[in-house]
Amino acid sequence: MTSTNRRLDASPCGSEMSSLSQTQYAKKKLIMIPPEEKLKLFDSRAQAHENNQEFDACIQDLVRCVALTRLVYGEGHLKLAQAHARLAKAYFQFKGNLKIYTKINMHRLCVFAHTGVESAGHYFEQSLSAYKNCVGVQDPAFLAAQDDFCRFLLLNDQQERCIEIQRASLTSKRSTFGDLSAEVADTLQLIGSVEMTEGRMKQAHSTMTKCLEIQNLLYGPQHKKTKATQKAVDMLARAPDVAVAKRQQKPGRRKTTS
């Protein structure tokens, strides 16, 4: 009876030791895996964590993916830029999902949110730098990553910086996609929307009118995008400073009588 009790008392400790040895074995096994295989492993693990909304674990694995991508492909590779972009989006997504966790202490929630914003901004900028070095500022991949960064800025009350980047990107977008492209129209619409929000009605009217001209040619006047922009242009046309500017232009267009 005594020996049985001793065996029962010893079993939890034995179980813990077994679990510990398995963990150590798994770590040693992971160390022996080549970097390329580790990258695939952490990449698939990060995706699984994201699918299960385990954002903290997802971010940890994506940080490893960035380090491994740098090791496997080098600094100037497109895959490193993509890894930075994915990590930035994950940080931003994690910040957006913090409000779900209502049981978290409010102070910790604020700290996590602030950290998420700073980290997302940092990795977005690293992504843009990597894309720029790898493919250049006129490449569609760089321009798409730049648009993602601008959306991040816009959602974090950094409108001025967002618009500054978007205005600067117009030349590259016109060169890459064409003057009458959806990308140029979307950029003009974003700039015009922010100008309107900030009360710069005359400037917003000019920007939105340019956007409307492109959308009319691309989609036609009955498309929902064109209709929405037309509505904004009509509303802006009624703003006092826009109306005054229009009236001042009319005398110059007066018809001459024969």
Secondary structure, DSSP 8 states (H G I E B T S, - for coil): -HHHHHHHHHHHHHHHHHHHHHHHHHHHHHHHS-HHHHHHHHHHHHHHHHHTT-HHHHHHHHHHHHHHHHHHH-TT-HHHHHHHHHHHHHHHHHHHHGGG-TTS-HHHHHHHHHHHHHHHHHHHHHHHHHHHHHH-TTSHHHHHHHHHHHHHHHHTT-HHHHHHHHHHHHHHHHHHH-TT-HHHHHHHHHHHHHHHHTT-HHHHHHHHHHHHHHHHHHH-TTSHHHHHHHHHHHHHHTSHHHHHHHHHHGGGG-----
